[in-house]
Amino acid sequence: MRIVDLSMFSYLPPDTGGKMGIYHRLKDLSKNNDVYSFAINSEFDEVVLYRYDKINEHGLELYIYPAP
């Protein structure tokens, strides 16, 4: 199954409680599904694709877009 997650903020790096919860939930979902996560972050000027080794081995891809 393909799952799309839309978020108003990036949960990477998972260094706080809320980010860790979202990260682990999506990581668990991606064990048996393809998960595509789209987020907005004001720190980036262009579209960024996060494919960390830990994330990519589970089939989780995070696309980060710049804030308008």
mmCIF file of the N, C-alpha and C atoms, coordinates in Angstrom:
data_MODEL
# 
_entry.id   MODEL 
# 
loop_
_atom_site.group_PDB 
_atom_site.id 
_atom_site.type_symbol 
_atom_site.label_atom_id 
_atom_site.label_alt_id 
_atom_site.label_comp_id 
_atom_site.label_asym_id 
_atom_site.label_entity_id 
_atom_site.label_seq_id 
_atom_site.pdbx_PDB_ins_code 
_atom_site.Cartn_x 
_atom_site.Cartn_y 
_atom_site.Cartn_z 
_atom_site.occupancy 
_atom_site.B_iso_or_equiv 
_atom_site.pdbx_formal_charge 
_atom_site.auth_seq_id 
_atom_site.auth_comp_id 
_atom_site.auth_asym_id 
_atom_site.auth_atom_id 
_atom_site.pdbx_PDB_model_num 
ATOM 1   N N  . MET A 1 1  ? 0.845  -1.165 0.000  1.00 0.00 ? 1  MET A N  1 
ATOM 2   C CA . MET A 1 1  ? 0.000  0.000  0.000  1.00 0.00 ? 1  MET A CA 1 
ATOM 3   C C  . MET A 1 1  ? 0.896  1.235  0.000  1.00 0.00 ? 1  MET A C  1 
ATOM 4   N N  . ARG A 1 2  ? 0.438  2.271  -0.658 1.00 0.00 ? 2  ARG A N  1 
ATOM 5   C CA . ARG A 1 2  ? 1.157  3.541  -0.659 1.00 0.00 ? 2  ARG A CA 1 
ATOM 6   C C  . ARG A 1 2  ? 0.448  4.512  0.274  1.00 0.00 ? 2  ARG A C  1 
ATOM 7   N N  . ILE A 1 3  ? 1.241  5.134  1.141  1.00 0.00 ? 3  ILE A N  1 
ATOM 8   C CA . ILE A 1 3  ? 0.707  6.067  2.131  1.00 0.00 ? 3  ILE A CA 1 
ATOM 9   C C  . ILE A 1 3  ? 1.395  7.411  1.944  1.00 0.00 ? 3  ILE A C  1 
ATOM 10  N N  . VAL A 1 4  ? 0.605  8.482  1.954  1.00 0.00 ? 4  VAL A N  1 
ATOM 11  C CA . VAL A 1 4  ? 1.141  9.834  1.840  1.00 0.00 ? 4  VAL A CA 1 
ATOM 12  C C  . VAL A 1 4  ? 0.883  10.565 3.151  1.00 0.00 ? 4  VAL A C  1 
ATOM 13  N N  . ASP A 1 5  ? 1.939  11.178 3.686  1.00 0.00 ? 5  ASP A N  1 
ATOM 14  C CA . ASP A 1 5  ? 1.848  11.967 4.909  1.00 0.00 ? 5  ASP A CA 1 
ATOM 15  C C  . ASP A 1 5  ? 2.134  13.421 4.545  1.00 0.00 ? 5  ASP A C  1 
ATOM 16  N N  . LEU A 1 6  ? 1.263  14.325 4.948  1.00 0.00 ? 6  LEU A N  1 
ATOM 17  C CA . LEU A 1 6  ? 1.450  15.751 4.732  1.00 0.00 ? 6  LEU A CA 1 
ATOM 18  C C  . LEU A 1 6  ? 1.654  16.424 6.079  1.00 0.00 ? 6  LEU A C  1 
ATOM 19  N N  . SER A 1 7  ? 2.722  17.198 6.198  1.00 0.00 ? 7  SER A N  1 
ATOM 20  C CA . SER A 1 7  ? 3.047  17.803 7.478  1.00 0.00 ? 7  SER A CA 1 
ATOM 21  C C  . SER A 1 7  ? 3.395  19.274 7.291  1.00 0.00 ? 7  SER A C  1 
ATOM 22  N N  . MET A 1 8  ? 3.068  20.066 8.294  1.00 0.00 ? 8  MET A N  1 
ATOM 23  C CA . MET A 1 8  ? 3.388  21.496 8.266  1.00 0.00 ? 8  MET A CA 1 
ATOM 24  C C  . MET A 1 8  ? 4.816  21.774 8.735  1.00 0.00 ? 8  MET A C  1 
ATOM 25  N N  . PHE A 1 9  ? 5.520  20.738 9.217  1.00 0.00 ? 9  PHE A N  1 
ATOM 26  C CA . PHE A 1 9  ? 6.902  20.915 9.641  1.00 0.00 ? 9  PHE A CA 1 
ATOM 27  C C  . PHE A 1 9  ? 7.659  19.613 9.413  1.00 0.00 ? 9  PHE A C  1 
ATOM 28  N N  . SER A 1 10 ? 8.971  19.732 9.347  1.00 0.00 ? 10 SER A N  1 
ATOM 29  C CA . SER A 1 10 ? 9.809  18.556 9.163  1.00 0.00 ? 10 SER A CA 1 
ATOM 30  C C  . SER A 1 10 ? 10.037 17.878 10.515 1.00 0.00 ? 10 SER A C  1 
ATOM 31  N N  . TYR A 1 11 ? 9.978  16.574 10.550 1.00 0.00 ? 11 TYR A N  1 
ATOM 32  C CA . TYR A 1 11 ? 10.210 15.853 11.796 1.00 0.00 ? 11 TYR A CA 1 
ATOM 33  C C  . TYR A 1 11 ? 11.635 15.328 11.875 1.00 0.00 ? 11 TYR A C  1 
ATOM 34  N N  . LEU A 1 12 ? 12.501 15.751 10.960 1.00 0.00 ? 12 LEU A N  1 
ATOM 35  C CA . LEU A 1 12 ? 13.905 15.354 11.007 1.00 0.00 ? 12 LEU A CA 1 
ATOM 36  C C  . LEU A 1 12 ? 14.753 16.548 11.363 1.00 0.00 ? 12 LEU A C  1 
ATOM 37  N N  . PRO A 1 13 ? 15.721 16.424 12.200 1.00 0.00 ? 13 PRO A N  1 
ATOM 38  C CA . PRO A 1 13 ? 16.063 15.221 12.957 1.00 0.00 ? 13 PRO A CA 1 
ATOM 39  C C  . PRO A 1 13 ? 15.066 14.976 14.078 1.00 0.00 ? 13 PRO A C  1 
ATOM 40  N N  . PRO A 1 14 ? 14.809 13.724 14.408 1.00 0.00 ? 14 PRO A N  1 
ATOM 41  C CA . PRO A 1 14 ? 13.857 13.405 15.476 1.00 0.00 ? 14 PRO A CA 1 
ATOM 42  C C  . PRO A 1 14 ? 14.501 13.613 16.852 1.00 0.00 ? 14 PRO A C  1 
ATOM 43  N N  . ASP A 1 15 ? 14.573 14.883 17.278 1.00 0.00 ? 15 ASP A N  1 
ATOM 44  C CA . ASP A 1 15 ? 15.278 15.205 18.515 1.00 0.00 ? 15 ASP A CA 1 
ATOM 45  C C  . ASP A 1 15 ? 14.350 15.659 19.647 1.00 0.00 ? 15 ASP A C  1 
ATOM 46  N N  . THR A 1 16 ? 13.072 15.786 19.391 1.00 0.00 ? 16 THR A N  1 
ATOM 47  C CA . THR A 1 16 ? 12.125 16.137 20.447 1.00 0.00 ? 16 THR A CA 1 
ATOM 48  C C  . THR A 1 16 ? 10.995 15.111 20.464 1.00 0.00 ? 16 THR A C  1 
ATOM 49  N N  . GLY A 1 17 ? 10.175 15.151 21.487 1.00 0.00 ? 17 GLY A N  1 
ATOM 50  C CA . GLY A 1 17 ? 9.126  14.155 21.666 1.00 0.00 ? 17 GLY A CA 1 
ATOM 51  C C  . GLY A 1 17 ? 8.151  14.042 20.514 1.00 0.00 ? 17 GLY A C  1 
ATOM 52  N N  . GLY A 1 18 ? 7.651  15.164 20.013 1.00 0.00 ? 18 GLY A N  1 
ATOM 53  C CA . GLY A 1 18 ? 6.690  15.133 18.923 1.00 0.00 ? 18 GLY A CA 1 
ATOM 54  C C  . GLY A 1 18 ? 7.300  14.610 17.633 1.00 0.00 ? 18 GLY A C  1 
ATOM 55  N N  . LYS A 1 19 ? 8.504  15.067 17.319 1.00 0.00 ? 19 LYS A N  1 
ATOM 56  C CA . LYS A 1 19 ? 9.189  14.608 16.120 1.00 0.00 ? 19 LYS A CA 1 
ATOM 57  C C  . LYS A 1 19 ? 9.505  13.116 16.194 1.00 0.00 ? 19 LYS A C  1 
ATOM 58  N N  . MET A 1 20 ? 9.910  12.667 17.372 1.00 0.00 ? 20 MET A N  1 
ATOM 59  C CA . MET A 1 20 ? 10.237 11.245 17.543 1.00 0.00 ? 20 MET A CA 1 
ATOM 60  C C  . MET A 1 20 ? 8.996  10.381 17.358 1.00 0.00 ? 20 MET A C  1 
ATOM 61  N N  . GLY A 1 21 ? 7.867  10.832 17.869 1.00 0.00 ? 21 GLY A N  1 
ATOM 62  C CA . GLY A 1 21 ? 6.630  10.073 17.727 1.00 0.00 ? 21 GLY A CA 1 
ATOM 63  C C  . GLY A 1 21 ? 6.211  9.913  16.279 1.00 0.00 ? 21 GLY A C  1 
ATOM 64  N N  . ILE A 1 22 ? 6.265  11.010 15.523 1.00 0.00 ? 22 ILE A N  1 
ATOM 65  C CA . ILE A 1 22 ? 5.905  10.962 14.108 1.00 0.00 ? 22 ILE A CA 1 
ATOM 66  C C  . ILE A 1 22 ? 6.887  10.086 13.342 1.00 0.00 ? 22 ILE A C  1 
ATOM 67  N N  . TYR A 1 23 ? 8.177  10.272 13.596 1.00 0.00 ? 23 TYR A N  1 
ATOM 68  C CA . TYR A 1 23 ? 9.206  9.501  12.897 1.00 0.00 ? 23 TYR A CA 1 
ATOM 69  C C  . TYR A 1 23 ? 9.019  8.004  13.113 1.00 0.00 ? 23 TYR A C  1 
ATOM 70  N N  . HIS A 1 24 ? 8.843  7.581  14.353 1.00 0.00 ? 24 HIS A N  1 
ATOM 71  C CA . HIS A 1 24 ? 8.703  6.152  14.637 1.00 0.00 ? 24 HIS A CA 1 
ATOM 72  C C  . HIS A 1 24 ? 7.392  5.589  14.100 1.00 0.00 ? 24 HIS A C  1 
ATOM 73  N N  . ARG A 1 25 ? 6.352  6.366  14.121 1.00 0.00 ? 25 ARG A N  1 
ATOM 74  C CA . ARG A 1 25 ? 5.074  5.912  13.566 1.00 0.00 ? 25 ARG A CA 1 
ATOM 75  C C  . ARG A 1 25 ? 5.192  5.679  12.063 1.00 0.00 ? 25 ARG A C  1 
ATOM 76  N N  . LEU A 1 26 ? 5.790  6.622  11.357 1.00 0.00 ? 26 LEU A N  1 
ATOM 77  C CA . LEU A 1 26 ? 5.956  6.466  9.914  1.00 0.00 ? 26 LEU A CA 1 
ATOM 78  C C  . LEU A 1 26 ? 6.956  5.357  9.582  1.00 0.00 ? 26 LEU A C  1 
ATOM 79  N N  . LYS A 1 27 ? 7.991  5.226  10.394 1.00 0.00 ? 27 LYS A N  1 
ATOM 80  C CA . LYS A 1 27 ? 8.956  4.160  10.169 1.00 0.00 ? 27 LYS A CA 1 
ATOM 81  C C  . LYS A 1 27 ? 8.302  2.789  10.330 1.00 0.00 ? 27 LYS A C  1 
ATOM 82  N N  . ASP A 1 28 ? 7.453  2.645  11.323 1.00 0.00 ? 28 ASP A N  1 
ATOM 83  C CA . ASP A 1 28 ? 6.730  1.384  11.513 1.00 0.00 ? 28 ASP A CA 1 
ATOM 84  C C  . ASP A 1 28 ? 5.766  1.115  10.367 1.00 0.00 ? 28 ASP A C  1 
ATOM 85  N N  . LEU A 1 29 ? 5.061  2.147  9.910  1.00 0.00 ? 29 LEU A N  1 
ATOM 86  C CA . LEU A 1 29 ? 4.158  1.990  8.782  1.00 0.00 ? 29 LEU A CA 1 
ATOM 87  C C  . LEU A 1 29 ? 4.898  1.597  7.508  1.00 0.00 ? 29 LEU A C  1 
ATOM 88  N N  . SER A 1 30 ? 6.130  2.075  7.372  1.00 0.00 ? 30 SER A N  1 
ATOM 89  C CA . SER A 1 30 ? 6.877  1.830  6.142  1.00 0.00 ? 30 SER A CA 1 
ATOM 90  C C  . SER A 1 30 ? 7.480  0.431  6.070  1.00 0.00 ? 30 SER A C  1 
ATOM 91  N N  . LYS A 1 31 ? 7.366  -0.347 7.122  1.00 0.00 ? 31 LYS A N  1 
ATOM 92  C CA . LYS A 1 31 ? 7.898  -1.715 7.078  1.00 0.00 ? 31 LYS A CA 1 
ATOM 93  C C  . LYS A 1 31 ? 7.143  -2.569 6.069  1.00 0.00 ? 31 LYS A C  1 
ATOM 94  N N  . ASN A 1 32 ? 5.846  -2.346 5.927  1.00 0.00 ? 32 ASN A N  1 
ATOM 95  C CA . ASN A 1 32 ? 5.022  -3.130 5.008  1.00 0.00 ? 32 ASN A CA 1 
ATOM 96  C C  . ASN A 1 32 ? 4.379  -2.287 3.916  1.00 0.00 ? 32 ASN A C  1 
ATOM 97  N N  . ASN A 1 33 ? 4.700  -0.985 3.876  1.00 0.00 ? 33 ASN A N  1 
ATOM 98  C CA . ASN A 1 33 ? 4.072  -0.068 2.927  1.00 0.00 ? 33 ASN A CA 1 
ATOM 99  C C  . ASN A 1 33 ? 5.119  0.904  2.393  1.00 0.00 ? 33 ASN A C  1 
ATOM 100 N N  . ASP A 1 34 ? 4.812  1.538  1.287  1.00 0.00 ? 34 ASP A N  1 
ATOM 101 C CA . ASP A 1 34 ? 5.632  2.633  0.783  1.00 0.00 ? 34 ASP A CA 1 
ATOM 102 C C  . ASP A 1 34 ? 5.058  3.925  1.353  1.00 0.00 ? 34 ASP A C  1 
ATOM 103 N N  . VAL A 1 35 ? 5.879  4.662  2.105  1.00 0.00 ? 35 VAL A N  1 
ATOM 104 C CA . VAL A 1 35 ? 5.413  5.883  2.749  1.00 0.00 ? 35 VAL A CA 1 
ATOM 105 C C  . VAL A 1 35 ? 6.157  7.076  2.155  1.00 0.00 ? 35 VAL A C  1 
ATOM 106 N N  . TYR A 1 36 ? 5.389  8.050  1.695  1.00 0.00 ? 36 TYR A N  1 
ATOM 107 C CA . TYR A 1 36 ? 5.937  9.286  1.152  1.00 0.00 ? 36 TYR A CA 1 
ATOM 108 C C  . TYR A 1 36 ? 5.478  10.418 2.066  1.00 0.00 ? 36 TYR A C  1 
ATOM 109 N N  . SER A 1 37 ? 6.430  11.142 2.613  1.00 0.00 ? 37 SER A N  1 
ATOM 110 C CA . SER A 1 37 ? 6.112  12.218 3.540  1.00 0.00 ? 37 SER A CA 1 
ATOM 111 C C  . SER A 1 37 ? 6.526  13.549 2.926  1.00 0.00 ? 37 SER A C  1 
ATOM 112 N N  . PHE A 1 38 ? 5.617  14.506 2.938  1.00 0.00 ? 38 PHE A N  1 
ATOM 113 C CA . PHE A 1 38 ? 5.870  15.836 2.400  1.00 0.00 ? 38 PHE A CA 1 
ATOM 114 C C  . PHE A 1 38 ? 5.766  16.839 3.548  1.00 0.00 ? 38 PHE A C  1 
ATOM 115 N N  . ALA A 1 39 ? 6.787  17.686 3.685  1.00 0.00 ? 39 ALA A N  1 
ATOM 116 C CA . ALA A 1 39 ? 6.816  18.637 4.789  1.00 0.00 ? 39 ALA A CA 1 
ATOM 117 C C  . ALA A 1 39 ? 7.256  20.012 4.292  1.00 0.00 ? 39 ALA A C  1 
ATOM 118 N N  . ILE A 1 40 ? 6.978  21.023 5.106  1.00 0.00 ? 40 ILE A N  1 
ATOM 119 C CA . ILE A 1 40 ? 7.382  22.399 4.811  1.00 0.00 ? 40 ILE A CA 1 
ATOM 120 C C  . ILE A 1 40 ? 8.374  22.830 5.878  1.00 0.00 ? 40 ILE A C  1 
ATOM 121 N N  . ASN A 1 41 ? 9.466  23.468 5.455  1.00 0.00 ? 41 ASN A N  1 
ATOM 122 C CA . ASN A 1 41 ? 10.468 23.921 6.403  1.00 0.00 ? 41 ASN A CA 1 
ATOM 123 C C  . ASN A 1 41 ? 11.032 25.241 5.919  1.00 0.00 ? 41 ASN A C  1 
ATOM 124 N N  . SER A 1 42 ? 11.105 26.217 6.799  1.00 0.00 ? 42 SER A N  1 
ATOM 125 C CA . SER A 1 42 ? 11.582 27.552 6.429  1.00 0.00 ? 42 SER A CA 1 
ATOM 126 C C  . SER A 1 42 ? 13.103 27.628 6.318  1.00 0.00 ? 42 SER A C  1 
ATOM 127 N N  . GLU A 1 43 ? 13.821 26.578 6.702  1.00 0.00 ? 43 GLU A N  1 
ATOM 128 C CA . GLU A 1 43 ? 15.284 26.618 6.673  1.00 0.00 ? 43 GLU A CA 1 
ATOM 129 C C  . GLU A 1 43 ? 15.854 26.289 5.292  1.00 0.00 ? 43 GLU A C  1 
ATOM 130 N N  . PHE A 1 44 ? 15.023 25.801 4.373  1.00 0.00 ? 44 PHE A N  1 
ATOM 131 C CA . PHE A 1 44 ? 15.509 25.392 3.069  1.00 0.00 ? 44 PHE A CA 1 
ATOM 132 C C  . PHE A 1 44 ? 15.024 26.348 1.984  1.00 0.00 ? 44 PHE A C  1 
ATOM 133 N N  . ASP A 1 45 ? 15.856 26.541 0.966  1.00 0.00 ? 45 ASP A N  1 
ATOM 134 C CA . ASP A 1 45 ? 15.514 27.405 -0.158 1.00 0.00 ? 45 ASP A CA 1 
ATOM 135 C C  . ASP A 1 45 ? 15.034 26.619 -1.374 1.00 0.00 ? 45 ASP A C  1 
ATOM 136 N N  . GLU A 1 46 ? 15.212 25.309 -1.358 1.00 0.00 ? 46 GLU A N  1 
ATOM 137 C CA . GLU A 1 46 ? 14.812 24.476 -2.493 1.00 0.00 ? 46 GLU A CA 1 
ATOM 138 C C  . GLU A 1 46 ? 14.270 23.153 -1.975 1.00 0.00 ? 46 GLU A C  1 
ATOM 139 N N  . VAL A 1 47 ? 13.705 22.380 -2.857 1.00 0.00 ? 47 VAL A N  1 
ATOM 140 C CA . VAL A 1 47 ? 13.142 21.085 -2.472 1.00 0.00 ? 47 VAL A CA 1 
ATOM 141 C C  . VAL A 1 47 ? 14.276 20.140 -2.093 1.00 0.00 ? 47 VAL A C  1 
ATOM 142 N N  . VAL A 1 48 ? 14.136 19.491 -0.955 1.00 0.00 ? 48 VAL A N  1 
ATOM 143 C CA . VAL A 1 48 ? 15.156 18.574 -0.460 1.00 0.00 ? 48 VAL A CA 1 
ATOM 144 C C  . VAL A 1 48 ? 14.520 17.207 -0.276 1.00 0.00 ? 48 VAL A C  1 
ATOM 145 N N  . LEU A 1 49 ? 15.218 16.177 -0.720 1.00 0.00 ? 49 LEU A N  1 
ATOM 146 C CA . LEU A 1 49 ? 14.757 14.808 -0.524 1.00 0.00 ? 49 LEU A CA 1 
ATOM 147 C C  . LEU A 1 49 ? 15.660 14.148 0.499  1.00 0.00 ? 49 LEU A C  1 
ATOM 148 N N  . TYR A 1 50 ? 15.092 13.781 1.651  1.00 0.00 ? 50 TYR A N  1 
ATOM 149 C CA . TYR A 1 50 ? 15.861 13.083 2.672  1.00 0.00 ? 50 TYR A CA 1 
ATOM 150 C C  . TYR A 1 50 ? 15.756 11.596 2.422  1.00 0.00 ? 50 TYR A C  1 
ATOM 151 N N  . ARG A 1 51 ? 16.873 10.964 2.255  1.00 0.00 ? 51 ARG A N  1 
ATOM 152 C CA . ARG A 1 51 ? 16.892 9.518  2.081  1.00 0.00 ? 51 ARG A CA 1 
ATOM 153 C C  . ARG A 1 51 ? 17.981 8.967  2.995  1.00 0.00 ? 51 ARG A C  1 
ATOM 154 N N  . TYR A 1 52 ? 17.856 9.188  4.268  1.00 0.00 ? 52 TYR A N  1 
ATOM 155 C CA . TYR A 1 52 ? 18.805 8.639  5.221  1.00 0.00 ? 52 TYR A CA 1 
ATOM 156 C C  . TYR A 1 52 ? 18.789 7.121  5.126  1.00 0.00 ? 52 TYR A C  1 
ATOM 157 N N  . ASP A 1 53 ? 19.922 6.494  5.405  1.00 0.00 ? 53 ASP A N  1 
ATOM 158 C CA . ASP A 1 53 ? 20.013 5.036  5.321  1.00 0.00 ? 53 ASP A CA 1 
ATOM 159 C C  . ASP A 1 53 ? 18.982 4.360  6.205  1.00 0.00 ? 53 ASP A C  1 
ATOM 160 N N  . LYS A 1 54 ? 18.796 4.849  7.413  1.00 0.00 ? 54 LYS A N  1 
ATOM 161 C CA . LYS A 1 54 ? 17.843 4.240  8.342  1.00 0.00 ? 54 LYS A CA 1 
ATOM 162 C C  . LYS A 1 54 ? 16.413 4.369  7.822  1.00 0.00 ? 54 LYS A C  1 
ATOM 163 N N  . ILE A 1 55 ? 16.117 5.476  7.173  1.00 0.00 ? 55 ILE A N  1 
ATOM 164 C CA . ILE A 1 55 ? 14.764 5.694  6.663  1.00 0.00 ? 55 ILE A CA 1 
ATOM 165 C C  . ILE A 1 55 ? 14.560 4.918  5.373  1.00 0.00 ? 55 ILE A C  1 
ATOM 166 N N  . ASN A 1 56 ? 15.523 4.999  4.470  1.00 0.00 ? 56 ASN A N  1 
ATOM 167 C CA . ASN A 1 56 ? 15.354 4.414  3.148  1.00 0.00 ? 56 ASN A CA 1 
ATOM 168 C C  . ASN A 1 56 ? 15.250 2.894  3.192  1.00 0.00 ? 56 ASN A C  1 
ATOM 169 N N  . GLU A 1 57 ? 15.891 2.238  4.143  1.00 0.00 ? 57 GLU A N  1 
ATOM 170 C CA . GLU A 1 57 ? 15.806 0.777  4.212  1.00 0.00 ? 57 GLU A CA 1 
ATOM 171 C C  . GLU A 1 57 ? 14.392 0.312  4.525  1.00 0.00 ? 57 GLU A C  1 
ATOM 172 N N  . HIS A 1 58 ? 13.566 1.187  5.065  1.00 0.00 ? 58 HIS A N  1 
ATOM 173 C CA . HIS A 1 58 ? 12.187 0.839  5.375  1.00 0.00 ? 58 HIS A CA 1 
ATOM 174 C C  . HIS A 1 58 ? 11.210 1.318  4.308  1.00 0.00 ? 58 HIS A C  1 
ATOM 175 N N  . GLY A 1 59 ? 11.676 2.037  3.317  1.00 0.00 ? 59 GLY A N  1 
ATOM 176 C CA . GLY A 1 59 ? 10.790 2.517  2.258  1.00 0.00 ? 59 GLY A CA 1 
ATOM 177 C C  . GLY A 1 59 ? 10.109 3.829  2.586  1.00 0.00 ? 59 GLY A C  1 
ATOM 178 N N  . LEU A 1 60 ? 10.720 4.633  3.449  1.00 0.00 ? 60 LEU A N  1 
ATOM 179 C CA . LEU A 1 60 ? 10.154 5.927  3.835  1.00 0.00 ? 60 LEU A CA 1 
ATOM 180 C C  . LEU A 1 60 ? 10.957 7.030  3.162  1.00 0.00 ? 60 LEU A C  1 
ATOM 181 N N  . GLU A 1 61 ? 10.280 7.881  2.408  1.00 0.00 ? 61 GLU A N  1 
ATOM 182 C CA . GLU A 1 61 ? 10.930 9.009  1.760  1.00 0.00 ? 61 GLU A CA 1 
ATOM 183 C C  . GLU A 1 61 ? 10.306 10.302 2.263  1.00 0.00 ? 61 GLU A C  1 
ATOM 184 N N  . LEU A 1 62 ? 11.150 11.287 2.572  1.00 0.00 ? 62 LEU A N  1 
ATOM 185 C CA . LEU A 1 62 ? 10.679 12.578 3.055  1.00 0.00 ? 62 LEU A CA 1 
ATOM 186 C C  . LEU A 1 62 ? 11.115 13.663 2.079  1.00 0.00 ? 62 LEU A C  1 
ATOM 187 N N  . TYR A 1 63 ? 10.146 14.388 1.562  1.00 0.00 ? 63 TYR A N  1 
ATOM 188 C CA . TYR A 1 63 ? 10.405 15.521 0.679  1.00 0.00 ? 63 TYR A CA 1 
ATOM 189 C C  . TYR A 1 63 ? 10.120 16.788 1.474  1.00 0.00 ? 63 TYR A C  1 
ATOM 190 N N  . ILE A 1 64 ? 11.109 17.687 1.535  1.00 0.00 ? 64 ILE A N  1 
ATOM 191 C CA . ILE A 1 64 ? 10.944 18.936 2.285  1.00 0.00 ? 64 ILE A CA 1 
ATOM 192 C C  . ILE A 1 64 ? 10.916 20.092 1.304  1.00 0.00 ? 64 ILE A C  1 
ATOM 193 N N  . TYR A 1 65 ? 9.872  20.894 1.418  1.00 0.00 ? 65 TYR A N  1 
ATOM 194 C CA . TYR A 1 65 ? 9.693  22.050 0.532  1.00 0.00 ? 65 TYR A CA 1 
ATOM 195 C C  . TYR A 1 65 ? 9.915  23.334 1.329  1.00 0.00 ? 65 TYR A C  1 
ATOM 196 N N  . PRO A 1 66 ? 10.417 24.383 0.669  1.00 0.00 ? 66 PRO A N  1 
ATOM 197 C CA . PRO A 1 66 ? 10.619 25.665 1.370  1.00 0.00 ? 66 PRO A CA 1 
ATOM 198 C C  . PRO A 1 66 ? 9.288  26.323 1.715  1.00 0.00 ? 66 PRO A C  1 
ATOM 199 N N  . ALA A 1 67 ? 9.298  27.039 2.807  1.00 0.00 ? 67 ALA A N  1 
ATOM 200 C CA . ALA A 1 67 ? 8.099  27.777 3.208  1.00 0.00 ? 67 ALA A CA 1 
ATOM 201 C C  . ALA A 1 67 ? 7.913  28.949 2.249  1.00 0.00 ? 67 ALA A C  1 
ATOM 202 N N  . PRO A 1 68 ? 6.654  29.267 1.942  1.00 0.00 ? 68 PRO A N  1 
ATOM 203 C CA . PRO A 1 68 ? 6.400  30.382 1.002  1.00 0.00 ? 68 PRO A CA 1 
ATOM 204 C C  . PRO A 1 68 ? 6.750  31.726 1.603  1.00 0.00 ? 68 PRO A C  1 
# 
